[in-house]
Amino acid sequence: MRRGIATIIGTAVGTVLLIGAKYGTQTLDAANASAGAPAQQAVAGAGSTPTAAAGATKQSKATAKPAAPNPPASGLKDGTFTGAGGQEAYGTITVSVTVQNGRISKATGSCAGCQGLSVSITGGALPTLQQETLAKQSASIATVSGATQTSEGYRASLQSALDAAKA
């Protein structure tokens, strides 16, 4: 009986809070309109008509120049770059990166000489390392658990490829 009453009261309170939150907030358009109205009047000056204020606002927008595009902050040249092989216990990890507009758009890795268990470990780690490379846009990527040597070799080769892209 007590649980039933507590459930009903909890549901009622939750519903009231949700309804109150919905009606107590302004939409973004309404907030911008109310905030923009005083600014338009201030631009037009005292005693101006709303039409003059709108004209003043349009005029200031028309004279604004678009910003010049900034060069990529990474300093990477566009192209495909292959790093020197990074050694791991059972082979050599080689990473190639493709750079477009100063950003790494593709990263691929391979293991030359890998055999046995190392093939499956490397095969499982490379997709994670590649995703991490695209997300971080640098060689400062996390080590994949269970593939420490593969991660270290990948990171070394990736750094070498990025160095070549900066030259």
Secondary structure as UniProt FT lines:
FT   HELIX           2..24
FT   HELIX           28..44
FT   TURN            46..47
FT   HELIX           50..63
FT   TURN            73..74
FT   STRAND          79..82
FT   STRAND          86..88
FT   TURN            89..90
FT   STRAND          91..100
FT   TURN            101..102
FT   STRAND          103..112
FT   HELIX           117..136
FT   TURN            145..146
FT   HELIX           148..166
//
